[in-house]
């Protein structure tokens, strides 16, 4: 849809919960449960998507599984690491290395609309720290 609002027609927010396998050693890894809440202003619709995945000391990987698959099963859950697996239709991967974070996303175009949900090649993310409104006024506007 072409309009003056452009990319602001849809807003998404993802909440990621890390569930460690061992409560005493959470850095060793565990399961990921993520929920994406989306509002589409062009159609006035709300949507919730639930993702399942795995995390370790240097990565977080989660995705949407095919409707015929059970992500509660560990063998099915580990298929998230297989390239080209038909069990995972939308996969998000964060990799932490050398003080930086790399993000990538793969999408199965046969199941998910690839024009709306885009695949993203491995891309380094840039750290930004925004000022709060009080810091902006105190440091930016006032001085």
Secondary structure, 3 states (H helix, E strand, C coil): CCCCCHHHHEEEEEEEEEEECCCCCHHHCEEEEEEEEEEECCCCEEEEEEEEEEEECCEEEEEEECCCCCCCCHHHHHHHHCCCCCCEEEEEEEEEECCEEEEEEEECCCCCCCCCCCCEEEEEECCCCCCCHHHHHHHHHCC
